[in-house]
């Protein structure tokens, strides 16, 4: 993978983590279970809804959407859990 793409992906994940941190603090989420629940709700409310629309309206293959949904699930579970444990 080209270094440029790795840098862009790092920046994307950093922005995502920053926004999630703001949401976590704004909603008073604490503890890893609360953070995991919050991440699961974010996942169901945003990537799943958007990817479902892509499958229905843009003919994106279901397997491709499932791969992207899995990637987003990991991101939206791991980032809030790490942020909830951050001092």
C-alpha positions as CSV (number, residue, x, y, z in Angstrom):
1,X,0.0,0.0,0.0
2,X,1.4,3.4,-0.9
3,X,2.6,5.6,2.0
4,X,0.3,8.4,0.8
5,X,-2.8,6.2,1.4
6,X,-1.6,5.1,4.8
7,X,-1.1,8.8,5.8
8,X,-4.6,9.7,4.6
9,X,-6.1,6.7,6.4
10,X,-4.3,7.7,9.6
11,X,-5.7,11.3,9.3
12,X,-9.2,9.9,8.6
13,X,-9.1,7.7,11.7
14,X,-7.7,10.6,13.8
15,X,-10.6,12.8,12.8
16,X,-13.0,10.0,13.5
17,X,-11.5,9.5,17.0
18,X,-11.6,13.2,17.7
19,X,-15.3,13.4,16.8
20,X,-16.1,10.3,18.8
21,X,-14.3,11.8,21.8
22,X,-16.4,14.9,21.6
23,X,-19.6,12.7,21.4
24,X,-18.5,10.5,24.3
25,X,-17.8,13.5,26.6
26,X,-20.9,15.3,25.5
27,X,-23.1,12.3,26.4
28,X,-21.3,11.5,29.6
29,X,-20.3,8.0,28.4
30,X,-17.9,6.2,30.8
31,X,-16.6,2.7,31.1
32,X,-15.8,0.3,28.3
33,X,-19.2,-1.2,28.2
34,X,-20.9,2.2,27.8
35,X,-18.4,3.1,25.1
36,X,-19.0,-0.2,23.3
37,X,-22.7,0.3,23.4
38,X,-22.3,3.9,22.1
39,X,-20.0,2.7,19.3
40,X,-22.6,0.0,18.4
41,X,-25.3,2.6,18.2
42,X,-23.1,4.8,16.0
43,X,-22.4,1.9,13.7
44,X,-26.1,0.9,13.4
45,X,-27.2,4.5,12.9
46,X,-24.6,5.6,10.3
47,X,-22.5,3.2,8.3
48,X,-25.1,0.4,8.3
49,X,-27.8,2.8,7.1
50,X,-25.6,4.4,4.4
51,X,-24.3,1.0,3.2
52,X,-27.8,-0.4,3.0
53,X,-28.7,2.5,0.8
54,X,-25.7,1.8,-1.4
55,X,-26.8,-1.8,-1.8
56,X,-30.4,-0.9,-2.6
57,X,-30.0,2.2,-4.8
58,X,-26.4,2.0,-6.2
59,X,-26.2,-1.7,-6.8
60,X,-23.1,-2.1,-4.6
61,X,-22.5,-5.9,-4.1
62,X,-23.8,-7.1,-0.7
63,X,-20.4,-8.8,0.0
64,X,-18.5,-5.5,-0.5
65,X,-21.0,-3.6,1.7
66,X,-20.6,-6.4,4.4
67,X,-16.8,-6.0,4.3
68,X,-17.1,-2.2,4.7
69,X,-19.7,-2.7,7.5
70,X,-17.3,-5.0,9.3
71,X,-14.5,-2.5,9.0
72,X,-16.7,0.2,10.4
73,X,-18.0,-2.0,13.2
74,X,-14.4,-2.6,14.4
75,X,-13.5,1.1,14.2
76,X,-16.7,2.2,16.0
77,X,-16.2,-0.4,18.8
78,X,-12.4,-0.1,19.3
79,X,-12.1,3.7,19.1
80,X,-14.7,4.5,21.8
81,X,-13.4,1.7,24.1
82,X,-9.8,3.1,23.8
83,X,-11.1,6.7,24.4
84,X,-13.1,5.6,27.4
85,X,-9.9,4.1,29.0
86,X,-7.8,7.2,28.1
87,X,-6.7,9.1,31.2
